[in-house]
Amino acid sequence: MKRGAKPQGTDNVLENLGFEDAAELSVKAALAFKFNTLIDARGFSQMEAAVLTGMNQPKVSQIRHYKLQNISLERLMQALVSLNQRVEIVVQPARRSQVAAITVAA
């Protein structure tokens, strides 16, 4: 690399760090963030969250600590539904000014 040259990066920090499943982990992180925000706002313990969502406490702990490799997207979405959230998946063509991508707005 030339002196003063800046390395090329993307908008996805996980991709920049070399994670092969960066897109999926980014979606999981956004869903986990929403889950954790709801748990905090409601003052639930991990055990209370586990009972409410039908998960065991160690799974809730994994989500609370963003250790998401062994948590499916479906499980995260179902946990949010258990917390009285509506989860929508919208598929639409990418515009010419956009690249095809997966995004989450939580």
N, C-alpha and C positions, 0 to 999 in steps of 0.2 A: 504494500500500500504506500502510495506517495505521501510524503510529509505534508500535513495539513489537509489531506483528503479525509472526508468523512465516510464511515462505513454505511452501506445501504441497509436500511431497516424497513420494517413494515409497521402498520398500526397495531399489530398483535405482538405484544411483548413476549408471550410464550413461544411464538414462532421465531422471534429474534434470538431467544435462548436455546433454540434447537429442538424443542419438543415436536415429535412427529405428529402427535394428535393435538396440536395447538388449537385448532378451530373447535374441536369438541370440548377440550378443557376450558376454553374461554366461555362457551355456552354454559357448561356446568358451573363455572365460577359465578356467572351472573345469576343463575338460579339459586345457588348456594347463598350468595349474598342476600337475595330477597328472603330466603328461608331464615337466615340468621337475623336479619332485621326484624322479621315478624316475631321470632322467638324472643328476642331482646325486648321488643315493644310490649309483648304480653307478659313478660316476666316469668316465662316457663323455665323449669329446670330441664336438663337433658332427659331425665326419666319421664317427666310430664310430656315433653315433645314426642318421645318415643311411643308412649301410650296413645297419644292423639293421632299420630301418623301411621301407626302400625309397624314401625321399625323397632329394632332393638336399640338399647342405649349406646352400644359401641358404634353403630351406624350413624346415629345422631352426632356422636362425638367426632366422627370422621368429617361429617359435613361442617360442623362448627369450626373445625380446624382446617377446612379446605383441602383435606386429603381425599381427592375425588376420583382417583384412578379406578377404584373398585365400586363406584356408585354409578348406576346407569342414569341416563337422561330421563328415562321413563320413571324411575324411582323418585328422582328429584321433582319432576312435574306432579306426580301423585302426592308427594308430601305437601306441596303447595296447595293442591286441591283440598287436602285434609285440613289445611289451615284457612279454608274458606276463600281461596283465591281462584280466579278464572285464568286458565292457561290457554292461550291461543297459538296455533301454528298457522302461519300464512305463507303460502307458496305463490310467488309471482315471478314473471320474467325479469331478468336484470336489464336495466336500461343501458344504453351505449356508454353513458358516463360512469357506470358502476360495474364492478366485477361481480361475478356470481359469488355469493357468500351466505353464511349463516349468522344472523344477528339476534340478540335478545334485548328487549326493552322491558326492564323490570322496575 
